[in-house]
């Protein structure tokens, strides 16, 4: 499958992070949360109208703002 923003991933779907499409500061912040290229995520939930996106990365559950989640480019598992 082709890479998509995390916000487009369906609830309950698993994916691999392929890119963080943002500046150095946001990339570093996401990296400290365990979201970096090569990491595997599971999307737990999201809210309509650009609300937060909740993901599980390893043993950690993380809520990201819609704008930040939009910058996380993932490749869904087949």
C-alpha positions, 0 to 999 in steps of 0.5 A: 500500500502507498504511504498516507498521513496517520489521520487517514488510517482507519481505527484499529489499523496497524501501520509502520511510520515511513516519514515525519514530514515536519521540522526538526523540533516536531520530529524530535518531540515525536521521536521522544514519544516513540514515533519515528521512522520504522516504528510500528503503530496501532491507531486506537481512535480519532475524533471528527472535525480535526480532533486528536488522534490516539495511537499505541506505539510499543507499550505507550498510548499517545494522543496527538493533535490533528496537525501533528498526526497529519505530519506522521506518514505511515504505510498500512500493514496489508 
